[in-house]
Amino acid sequence: MSTNTPKHRVYGHLADIAAALAHPHRLELLELIAQGERSVEELAVRTGFSLANASRHLQILRRALG
């Protein structure tokens, strides 16, 4: 059976999303984003993350969810 079927591609995308959501920092960032648009700097301040750390987590989310 081929692993490149449409169903398997969907499963692959869902697995990527699940992996991106499997970190508490990224869930916290998503919660803040859901409340309204914020800059990376504001998200970093509100979470207490460094700017680089917040930016990295957001990149992971964007890649998986974008």
N, C-alpha and C positions, 0 to 999 in steps of 0.2 A: 504494500500500500504506500502510495506517495505521501510524503510529509509536506508537500507544497500545495496541498489542496486549499481552496478558500477557507474551509473550516479550520484547518491547521494554522493558516495565517491569522485568522481571528483569534484563535487560542494563543498564538504567540504574542499578539498585541495586548490581549488581556493579561498575560503573564508579565509583560513589560510594565503595564499600568500597576498591577499588584505589587511588583517589586519597587516601583517608585513610591508607592503609598506606604510601604513597610518600614517607614522611619518616623519616629515621633516628631522630629524637627520639621519634616515636610508636611505632616498633618497639621502642625501648629501654623505653619505658613499658609496652608490652604484655608484654615479657619479665618485667618486675618484677611486674606484676599477675598473670601466670600462675603465679608462685611463691607467691602468697598475697595476701590482702586487705591493702591499705595505704592510708593516708590520702594526700590530695594533698600535704600537708606532707612526709610521709615520702618520697613519690616524688620531690618536688623536691630534698630533701636527698640522696637516693641517686643521683640523676642529675646533680646540680650545676646544675639549671635553676632559674631564679627561680620563685617560687610562681605568679606571673601566667603565665609561659611554660608551666609544667607544666599549669596549669589550662586554658589555651587549647587545648593539644594534646589533653588529655583530653576537652574539649568536642567537638572535631572527631571524635575516635574514637567518642564516645557517639552523636553524630548519625548517623554512618555505620554503626555496628555495632549500635546500640541498637534 
